Amino acid sequence: MWAALRLALRPCARASPAGLRAYHGDSVASLGTQPDLGSALYQENYKQMKALVNQLHERVEHIKLGGGEKARALHISRGKLLPRERIDNLIDPGSPFLELSQFAGYQLYDNEEVPGGGIITGIGRVSGVECMIIANDATVKGGAYYPVTVKKQLRAQEIAMQNRLPCIYLVDSGGAYLPRQADVFPDRDHFGRTFYNQAIMSSKNIAQVKAATGEEVSAEDLGGADLHCRKSGVSDHCALDDHHALHLTRKVVRNLNYQKKLDVTIEPSEEPLFPADELYGIVGANLKRSFDVREVIARIVDGSRFTEFKAFYGDTLVTGFARIFGYPVGIVGNNGVLFSESAKKGTHFVQLCCQRNIPLLFLQNITGFMVGREYEAEGIAKDGAKMVAAVACAQVPKITLIIGSSYGAGNYGMCGRAYSPRFLYIWPNARISVMGGEQAANVLATIAKDQRAREGKQFSSADEAALKEPIIKKFEEEGNPYYSSARVWDDGIIDPADTRLVLGLSFSAALNAPIEKTDFGIFRM
């Protein structure tokens, strides 16, 4: 079988200045425009986004301190390395560490601060091998497992399993946090599931490495290193201290005989043509302001080159091919609400990427699918179902980045958490909920007004305002990216300027696993 390549050979009646360049070699595929850096709109957007980014970095730095200075000093006094020092000594010198779920547990428990959920998870290169690293932070409640600690560790194991990453556990834990044992111990998504996952990954030839860097028991004769190395045989190596344990762990990974086999072609990486921080001024923090997603793409892909697919059809959805750090990527980005044409175009593009083994990147800024009698008659429900089905069934690596709104069924069609993207990240300006707060307030106010009318009662403007205010406040709180990240609904809030690096590391990790063949179900025609 072969696919026909259909090209319109007549001149295009319209052209997107952001999407097309002069026809000189590869430059035809470049995109992006130079914004007016001095304009009031750009300056306002930049200022608002930069404030959010500064807040993000301040909160991250606080989380990195773990349980605070007193707990850190006590930890160091016992001759131990701090958990982030352990990771730094474990990974290859100069290599990046892609930390995940940093805000797990953020403001989640009343009167209890659990920075990072009491555990550090992320992907780092050890002896040349990309590994999932899971490190207890004993400065936070002695490394005890809160419910969110378990959830964060399970998510890390899920990522490792999906992407066939060896797991390294840097253990320094006091076990389950007893006051919350009912939420930690008995259920399938609780503490025991972590050991289940270890066994399953081992059965799939995904290596599990444990480095006991802290004291698991207080007395040597009750289970210390000498007993388990000389008598019981539980331990494979005896470490003198943290540094020695990490050295041994690196040697173990080196002896895994692991070879990464890529299912995609790789080209030399090129920096984008535009500075990454221009994203602040282009996107901003006001979700009511529109922007062209192509301008975002131009600042994250190699050489700002983008081969757009069906550029003039279903143009509220932008689809096309690019590379990020040399890896091929199929990009699906929002430029408005999804119409039938947009959904069909998205379905077609996802099928192409699956056929070609090209990973997918979804850039979410979506209020949903178009609604109304006219659009229902035209088949928006079945066309939207096609796209949702294609995204659900796609077996190529899928990564989702929420760069603006993520509302309603649009979240599903653009590969929200329920559709199992390998990684899902969110910008600090973004919002995720069933709909926007004002929209929800208007819907509920209309319902209340109609109900009062049926009862023969008045519904004054004061009544309407009193009803709307708490609804808008609740949606704003629950749609906030920190609310999402605290519950591990995403894999991290990231600085827009770091997007290219984060995506590059994520696609590299995802391509450790072979790409399986996609079998699509029956599309509703």
C-alpha positions as CSV (number, residue, x, y, z in Angstrom):
1,M,0.0,0.0,0.0
2,W,1.1,3.5,-0.7
3,A,-0.3,6.9,0.2
4,A,-1.0,9.4,-2.4
5,L,0.6,12.8,-1.9
6,R,-1.9,15.5,-3.0
7,L,-0.5,19.0,-3.8
8,A,-2.3,22.0,-4.9
9,L,-0.3,23.2,-7.9
10,R,-2.3,26.4,-8.5
11,P,-1.2,29.6,-6.6
12,C,-2.8,29.9,-3.2
13,A,-5.4,32.6,-2.9
14,R,-4.3,33.4,0.6
15,A,-1.1,32.9,2.6
16,S,-0.3,33.2,6.2
17,P,2.7,35.6,6.7
18,A,3.5,33.8,10.0
19,G,3.4,30.4,8.3
20,L,5.1,30.9,4.9
21,R,8.5,32.2,3.9
22,A,10.2,32.9,0.6
23,Y,10.8,29.7,-1.4
24,H,14.6,29.4,-1.0
25,G,15.6,25.8,-0.1
26,D,14.6,24.8,3.4
27,S,13.6,28.3,4.3
28,V,10.2,27.6,2.9
29,A,9.4,25.7,6.0
30,S,10.5,28.3,8.5
31,L,7.9,30.3,10.5
32,G,7.6,32.9,13.1
33,T,7.6,36.7,13.0
34,Q,9.6,39.3,14.9
35,P,7.2,40.9,17.5
36,D,7.1,44.6,18.1
37,L,9.1,44.5,21.4
38,G,8.2,48.1,22.2
39,S,4.4,47.8,21.8
40,A,2.2,48.3,24.8
41,L,0.5,44.9,24.3
42,Y,3.9,43.0,24.1
43,Q,5.2,44.9,27.1
44,E,2.1,44.2,29.2
45,N,2.1,40.5,28.3
46,Y,5.8,40.2,29.0
47,K,5.5,41.9,32.4
48,Q,2.5,39.7,33.5
49,M,4.1,36.4,32.3
50,K,7.5,37.3,33.8
51,A,5.8,37.9,37.2
52,L,4.3,34.5,37.0
53,V,7.6,32.9,36.1
54,N,9.4,34.7,38.9
55,Q,6.8,33.4,41.3
56,L,7.3,29.9,39.9
57,H,11.1,30.1,40.4
58,E,10.7,31.4,44.0
59,R,8.4,28.6,44.9
60,V,10.7,26.0,43.3
61,E,13.7,27.3,45.3
62,H,11.6,27.0,48.5
63,I,10.7,23.4,47.6
64,K,14.3,22.5,47.0
65,L,15.1,23.4,50.6
66,G,13.1,20.3,51.7
67,G,12.2,20.3,55.3
68,G,14.0,23.5,56.2
69,E,17.3,24.5,57.6
70,K,17.0,22.7,60.9
71,A,16.1,19.4,59.3
72,R,18.9,19.9,56.7
73,A,21.5,20.6,59.3
74,L,20.5,17.5,61.3
75,H,20.7,15.4,58.2
76,I,24.2,16.6,57.3
77,S,25.3,16.1,60.9
78,R,24.7,12.4,60.5
79,G,27.2,12.3,57.7
80,K,24.6,12.1,55.0
81,L,24.4,13.9,51.6
82,L,21.3,15.9,51.0
83,P,19.0,14.2,48.5
84,R,19.7,16.6,45.7
85,E,23.4,16.2,46.4
86,R,23.0,12.5,46.0
87,I,21.3,12.9,42.6
88,D,24.1,15.3,41.5
89,N,26.7,12.8,42.4
90,L,24.8,10.0,40.7
91,I,24.1,11.4,37.3
92,D,26.8,11.9,34.6
93,P,28.8,15.2,35.2
94,G,27.3,18.1,33.2
95,S,24.2,16.2,32.2
96,P,20.7,17.6,32.9
97,F,18.2,16.3,35.4
98,L,14.5,16.5,34.3
99,E,12.8,16.8,37.6
100,L,9.1,15.8,37.7
101,S,6.1,16.7,39.9
102,Q,8.0,19.4,41.9
103,F,4.8,20.8,43.3
104,A,3.3,17.5,44.5
105,G,1.6,18.2,47.8
106,Y,1.8,22.0,47.5
107,Q,-0.7,23.5,50.0
108,L,-2.5,20.2,49.9
109,Y,-2.6,19.4,53.6
110,D,-4.0,21.8,56.2
111,N,-1.2,23.1,58.5
112,E,1.3,20.5,57.1
113,E,3.9,21.5,54.6
114,V,5.3,18.6,52.5
115,P,7.7,20.1,50.0
116,G,7.8,18.1,46.8
117,G,5.7,15.5,48.5
118,G,8.7,14.4,50.5
119,I,10.3,12.7,47.5
120,I,12.3,13.8,44.4
121,T,11.6,12.1,41.1
122,G,13.1,12.7,37.6
123,I,15.1,11.5,34.7
124,G,18.8,11.7,34.6
125,R,21.7,10.1,32.6
126,V,23.7,7.6,34.7
127,S,26.7,5.9,33.0
128,G,25.2,7.0,29.7
129,V,21.8,5.5,30.4
130,E,18.6,7.5,30.9
131,C,17.2,6.4,34.2
132,M,14.2,7.2,36.4
133,I,15.6,8.4,39.7
134,I,13.4,8.2,42.8
135,A,15.0,9.7,45.9
136,N,13.4,10.0,49.4
137,D,13.9,13.4,51.1
138,A,14.6,12.5,54.7
139,T,14.5,16.2,55.7
140,V,10.8,16.1,55.1
141,K,9.1,14.3,57.9
142,G,12.0,11.8,58.1
143,G,11.2,10.7,54.5
144,A,7.8,9.3,55.6
145,Y,5.2,8.5,52.8
146,Y,2.2,10.8,52.7
147,P,-0.6,9.8,50.3
148,V,0.8,12.3,47.8
149,T,4.3,10.8,48.2
150,V,2.9,7.5,47.1
151,K,1.0,9.1,44.2
152,K,4.2,10.9,43.0
153,Q,6.2,7.7,43.2
154,L,3.6,5.7,41.3
155,R,3.5,8.3,38.6
156,A,7.3,8.1,38.3
157,Q,7.1,4.3,38.0
158,E,4.4,4.7,35.4
159,I,6.6,6.9,33.3
160,A,9.5,4.5,33.7
161,M,7.3,1.6,32.6
162,Q,5.9,3.4,29.6
163,N,9.3,4.5,28.4
164,R,11.3,1.5,29.5
165,L,13.6,3.5,31.8
166,P,15.7,1.7,34.5
167,C,14.6,2.8,38.0
168,I,17.1,3.8,40.6
169,Y,15.7,4.2,44.2
170,L,17.8,6.2,46.6
171,V,16.1,5.0,49.8
172,D,16.2,7.0,53.0
173,S,12.7,6.6,54.4
174,G,10.8,6.2,57.6
175,G,8.0,4.3,55.9
176,A,4.4,5.2,55.9
177,Y,3.2,8.4,57.6
178,L,1.2,6.7,60.4
179,P,-1.4,9.4,61.0
180,R,-2.6,9.0,57.4
181,Q,-2.1,5.3,57.1
182,A,-5.6,4.6,55.9
183,D,-4.8,6.7,52.8
184,V,-1.3,5.2,52.3
185,F,-1.6,1.4,52.9
186,P,-4.5,-0.7,51.8
187,D,-5.8,0.3,48.3
188,R,-4.4,-0.6,44.9
189,D,-3.0,2.8,44.2
190,H,-1.3,3.0,47.6
191,F,2.1,2.0,49.0
192,G,2.0,-1.7,48.2
193,R,1.5,-0.8,44.5
194,T,5.1,0.6,44.3
195,F,6.5,-2.9,45.1
196,Y,4.0,-4.5,42.6
197,N,5.3,-2.1,39.9
198,Q,8.9,-3.0,40.7
199,A,8.1,-6.7,40.2
200,I,6.2,-6.0,36.9
201,M,9.0,-3.8,35.5
202,S,11.6,-6.4,36.4
203,S,9.5,-9.0,34.6
204,K,9.7,-6.7,31.5
205,N,13.5,-6.5,31.7
206,I,13.4,-3.0,33.1
207,A,16.1,-2.9,35.7
208,Q,15.3,-1.9,39.3
209,V,18.3,-0.7,41.3
210,K,18.1,0.2,45.0
211,A,20.7,2.2,46.9
212,A,20.0,2.3,50.6
213,T,21.6,5.6,51.4
214,G,20.0,6.0,54.8
215,E,19.5,3.8,57.8
216,E,16.5,1.6,57.4
217,V,16.9,0.2,60.9
218,S,18.7,1.4,63.9
219,A,20.8,-1.6,64.9
220,E,23.3,-3.6,62.8
221,D,22.2,-6.9,64.2
222,L,18.6,-6.2,63.2
223,G,19.3,-5.9,59.6
224,G,22.4,-3.9,58.8
225,A,24.7,-4.0,55.8
226,D,27.1,-6.6,57.3
227,L,24.3,-9.1,58.1
228,H,22.6,-8.7,54.7
229,C,25.8,-8.9,52.7
230,R,27.5,-11.7,54.7
231,K,24.7,-13.9,55.9
232,S,21.2,-13.3,54.4
233,G,22.4,-12.4,50.9
234,V,19.7,-9.8,50.6
235,S,22.2,-7.1,49.6
236,D,24.5,-7.3,46.5
237,H,27.0,-4.6,47.6
238,C,28.2,-3.1,50.8
239,A,28.7,0.7,50.7
240,L,30.8,2.6,53.2
241,D,28.9,5.9,52.9
242,D,26.7,7.8,50.5
243,H,29.5,8.6,48.0
244,H,30.5,4.9,47.9
245,A,26.8,3.8,47.5
246,L,26.3,6.2,44.5
247,H,29.6,5.0,43.0
248,L,28.4,1.4,43.2
249,T,25.1,2.4,41.7
250,R,26.8,3.9,38.7
251,K,28.8,0.7,38.2
252,V,25.6,-1.4,38.4
253,V,24.0,0.8,35.7
254,R,27.2,0.5,33.6
255,N,26.9,-3.3,33.7
256,L,23.3,-3.4,32.6
257,N,24.4,-3.9,29.0
258,Y,21.6,-1.5,28.0
259,Q,21.4,-0.1,24.5
260,K,18.9,2.5,23.3
261,K,17.5,1.5,20.0
262,L,15.7,4.3,18.2
263,D,12.7,3.9,15.9
264,V,13.2,7.3,14.4
265,T,15.8,9.2,12.4
266,I,17.9,11.8,14.1
267,E,19.2,15.0,12.5
268,P,21.7,17.6,14.0
269,S,20.0,19.9,16.5
270,E,19.6,23.6,15.7
271,E,18.5,26.5,17.9
272,P,15.3,28.3,16.9
273,L,15.6,31.6,15.1
274,F,13.9,33.5,17.9
275,P,14.7,34.0,21.6
276,A,12.7,31.8,23.9
277,D,11.8,34.6,26.3
278,E,9.8,36.3,23.5
279,L,7.1,33.8,24.5
280,Y,6.4,35.9,27.6
281,G,5.4,38.9,25.4
282,I,3.6,36.9,22.8
283,V,1.4,34.7,25.1
284,G,1.1,36.7,28.3
285,A,-1.1,35.9,31.2
286,N,-4.5,37.0,29.9
287,L,-6.2,34.0,28.5
288,K,-8.9,36.2,26.8
289,R,-6.2,37.5,24.4
290,S,-5.5,35.3,21.3
291,F,-2.1,34.5,19.9
292,D,-0.9,32.4,16.9
293,V,0.3,29.1,18.1
294,R,2.8,29.1,15.2
295,E,4.7,31.8,17.1
296,V,5.1,29.4,20.0
297,I,6.2,26.6,17.6
298,A,8.8,28.9,16.0
299,R,10.5,29.3,19.4
300,I,10.8,25.7,20.4
301,V,11.5,23.7,17.2
302,D,14.9,23.2,15.4
303,G,15.7,26.2,13.1
304,S,12.1,27.4,13.5
305,R,11.3,25.1,10.6
306,F,7.8,23.7,10.4
307,T,6.2,21.8,7.5
308,E,2.5,22.6,8.0
309,F,-0.1,20.0,7.1
310,K,-3.4,21.3,5.5
311,A,-2.6,24.9,6.4
312,F,-5.8,26.3,4.9
313,Y,-8.3,23.7,6.0
314,G,-9.7,23.6,9.5
315,D,-7.4,26.4,10.4
316,T,-8.4,26.6,14.1
317,L,-6.1,23.6,14.5
318,V,-2.5,23.9,13.4
319,T,-0.8,20.6,12.4
320,G,2.6,19.9,10.9
321,F,6.1,18.3,11.2
322,A,9.2,19.6,12.9
323,R,12.2,18.5,14.9
324,I,13.2,19.2,18.5
325,F,16.8,18.5,19.3
326,G,17.0,16.5,16.1
327,Y,14.0,14.2,17.0
328,P,11.1,14.2,14.6
329,V,7.8,15.5,16.0
330,G,4.3,15.9,14.8
331,I,2.7,19.0,16.3
332,V,-1.0,19.6,17.0
333,G,-1.7,23.1,18.3
334,N,-4.8,25.2,18.9
335,N,-5.7,28.5,17.2
336,G,-9.3,28.6,18.4
337,V,-12.3,26.4,19.1
338,L,-12.4,23.0,17.2
339,F,-14.9,22.8,14.3
340,S,-15.7,19.7,12.3
341,E,-13.0,20.5,9.8
342,S,-10.4,21.0,12.5
343,A,-11.3,17.7,14.1
344,K,-11.2,15.8,10.8
345,K,-7.8,17.4,10.0
346,G,-6.5,16.4,13.5
347,T,-7.7,12.9,13.0
348,H,-6.0,12.6,9.6
349,F,-2.7,14.0,11.0
350,V,-2.6,11.7,14.0
351,Q,-3.1,8.8,11.7
352,L,-0.2,9.9,9.5
353,C,2.1,10.3,12.5
354,C,1.2,6.8,13.8
355,Q,1.8,5.3,10.3
356,R,5.2,7.0,10.2
357,N,6.3,6.3,13.8
358,I,6.5,10.0,14.5
359,P,6.0,11.2,18.2
360,L,3.2,13.7,18.8
361,L,3.3,17.0,20.6
362,F,0.0,18.6,21.7
363,L,0.0,22.4,22.4
364,Q,-3.2,23.0,24.3
365,N,-5.0,26.3,24.3
366,I,-8.5,25.2,23.8
367,T,-12.0,26.2,25.1
368,G,-13.6,23.1,23.5
369,F,-15.5,21.9,20.4
370,M,-17.9,24.2,18.7
371,V,-21.5,23.8,19.9
372,G,-24.9,24.9,18.5
373,R,-27.7,23.5,16.4
374,E,-26.0,24.3,13.1
375,Y,-22.8,22.5,14.1
376,E,-24.6,19.5,15.6
377,A,-26.4,19.1,12.3
378,E,-23.1,19.3,10.4
379,G,-21.8,16.4,12.5
380,I,-19.5,18.0,15.1
381,A,-20.2,15.2,17.6
382,K,-19.1,12.4,15.2
383,D,-16.2,14.4,13.9
384,G,-15.0,15.3,17.4
385,A,-15.4,11.6,18.3
386,K,-13.0,10.7,15.4
387,M,-10.3,12.9,16.8
388,V,-10.8,11.7,20.3
389,A,-10.6,8.1,19.2
390,A,-7.5,8.7,17.1
391,V,-5.7,10.4,20.0
392,A,-6.7,7.7,22.4
393,C,-5.5,4.8,20.2
394,A,-2.2,6.4,19.0
395,Q,0.7,4.3,20.2
396,V,3.5,6.8,19.3
397,P,4.9,8.7,22.2
398,K,2.5,11.6,23.0
399,I,3.6,14.7,25.0
400,T,1.1,17.4,26.0
401,L,1.9,21.0,27.0
402,I,-0.9,23.3,28.3
403,I,0.0,26.8,27.2
404,G,-3.3,28.5,27.8
405,S,-6.8,27.3,28.4
406,S,-7.7,23.6,28.7
407,Y,-11.4,23.4,29.0
408,G,-14.1,20.7,28.5
409,A,-13.9,18.1,25.8
410,G,-11.1,20.1,24.1
411,N,-8.9,18.8,26.9
412,Y,-9.7,15.3,25.8
413,G,-9.3,15.9,22.0
414,M,-5.9,17.5,22.7
415,C,-4.6,14.6,24.7
416,G,-5.3,15.6,28.3
417,R,-4.2,13.4,31.3
418,A,-7.1,10.9,30.7
419,Y,-5.5,10.1,27.3
420,S,-2.2,8.9,28.8
421,P,0.4,11.2,27.3
422,R,3.9,10.0,28.2
423,F,4.4,13.5,29.8
424,L,2.1,16.4,30.5
425,Y,3.5,19.8,31.4
426,I,1.8,23.2,32.1
427,W,2.8,26.8,31.9
428,P,2.2,29.1,34.9
429,N,-0.4,31.2,33.0
430,A,-2.6,28.1,32.1
431,R,-5.9,27.0,33.4
432,I,-7.6,23.6,33.4
433,S,-11.2,22.9,34.2
434,V,-14.5,21.8,32.7
435,M,-15.0,25.4,31.5
436,G,-13.9,28.9,32.4
437,G,-15.0,30.4,35.7
438,E,-17.1,33.2,34.2
439,Q,-18.7,30.8,31.7
440,A,-19.6,28.4,34.5
441,A,-21.0,31.3,36.6
442,N,-23.1,32.4,33.7
443,V,-24.5,28.9,33.1
444,L,-25.4,28.4,36.7
445,A,-26.9,32.0,37.0
446,T,-29.1,31.3,33.9
447,I,-30.3,28.1,35.5
448,A,-31.1,29.9,38.8
449,K,-32.8,32.7,37.0
450,D,-35.1,30.3,35.0
451,Q,-35.9,28.4,38.2
452,R,-36.9,31.6,40.0
453,A,-39.0,32.6,37.0
454,R,-40.9,29.3,37.2
455,E,-41.5,29.9,40.8
456,G,-42.8,33.4,40.1
457,K,-39.8,35.0,42.0
458,Q,-37.4,37.8,41.0
459,F,-33.7,37.3,40.4
460,S,-32.1,40.6,40.9
461,S,-28.7,41.7,39.6
462,A,-27.5,41.6,43.3
463,D,-28.7,38.0,43.5
464,E,-26.8,37.2,40.3
465,A,-23.6,38.8,41.5
466,A,-23.9,36.9,44.9
467,L,-24.3,33.6,43.0
468,K,-21.5,34.2,40.5
469,E,-18.7,35.5,42.9
470,P,-18.0,32.2,44.8
471,I,-18.3,30.2,41.6
472,I,-15.7,32.3,39.8
473,K,-13.5,32.1,42.8
474,K,-13.8,28.3,43.1
475,F,-13.1,27.8,39.4
476,E,-10.1,30.1,39.6
477,E,-8.7,28.2,42.5
478,E,-9.3,24.7,41.2
479,G,-8.2,25.7,37.6
480,N,-4.9,27.1,38.8
481,P,-1.8,25.2,37.7
482,Y,-0.6,24.9,41.3
483,Y,-3.8,23.1,42.3
484,S,-3.3,20.7,39.4
485,S,0.4,20.1,40.1
486,A,-0.2,19.6,43.9
487,R,-2.4,16.6,43.0
488,V,0.0,15.2,40.4
489,W,-2.5,15.8,37.6
490,D,0.5,17.0,35.5
491,D,4.2,16.3,35.5
492,G,5.3,19.8,36.3
493,I,4.8,23.6,35.9
494,I,7.5,24.9,33.6
495,D,9.0,28.2,32.6
496,P,7.9,28.9,29.0
497,A,11.6,29.8,28.2
498,D,12.6,26.2,29.3
499,T,10.0,24.5,27.1
500,R,12.3,23.4,24.3
501,L,14.8,21.8,26.7
502,V,12.1,20.1,28.7
503,L,10.4,18.7,25.6
504,G,13.8,17.6,24.1
505,L,14.6,15.6,27.3
506,S,11.1,14.1,27.4
507,F,11.1,12.9,23.8
508,S,14.6,11.5,24.3
509,A,13.4,9.5,27.3
510,A,10.2,8.4,25.5
511,L,12.2,7.0,22.7
512,N,13.8,4.4,24.9
513,A,10.8,2.3,24.4
514,P,10.0,0.7,21.0
515,I,7.1,2.3,19.2
516,E,4.2,-0.1,19.0
517,K,1.9,-0.5,16.0
518,T,-1.3,1.5,16.3
519,D,-4.6,-0.2,15.7
520,F,-7.4,2.3,15.4
521,G,-11.0,1.2,16.2
522,I,-14.0,2.0,14.1
523,F,-14.4,5.7,13.4
524,R,-17.9,7.1,13.5
525,M,-18.6,8.1,9.9
